[in-house]
Amino acid sequence: MLRDKLHLLDHITPDFPPTFLWHGGQDESVPPENSLLLAVQLRRNRVSFEYHLFETGVHGISTCTQEVETPEKNCRAWVKLCKRWLNRRFAYTP
């Protein structure tokens, strides 16, 4: 079945790219457990990653701002966290 062939967890290898993950705890479309399973697979394969699970936040809230009609103050922190992670990954100092 095509869905089985495309299952992301089966494609995590030590060559997988560094990954930043975040998930809203109120997501009913994609269970937060999916991100946890991905984080476990990344760790098992020694892939560099950072993972944040927020208590609140539903599916598809983007940058969590009024501009994108998804204001979610708690989850909005992911943007700054990701920026810091990217800066560390690329040794960038603004």
Number of C-alpha atoms within 10 A of each C-alpha: 5 6 7 8 9 10 10 11 14 11 12 18 14 15 10 13 12 14 16 16 15 19 26 22 18 15 16 11 9 15 15 18 12 12 17 17 12 18 22 13 19 22 14 12 14 15 18 15 14 15 17 18 17 18 13 14 22 19 15 13 18 15 18 20 14 10 8 10 11 16 16 18 13 13 24 18 15 21 14 10 16 18 11 13 16 15 13 11 11 8 9 9 7 4
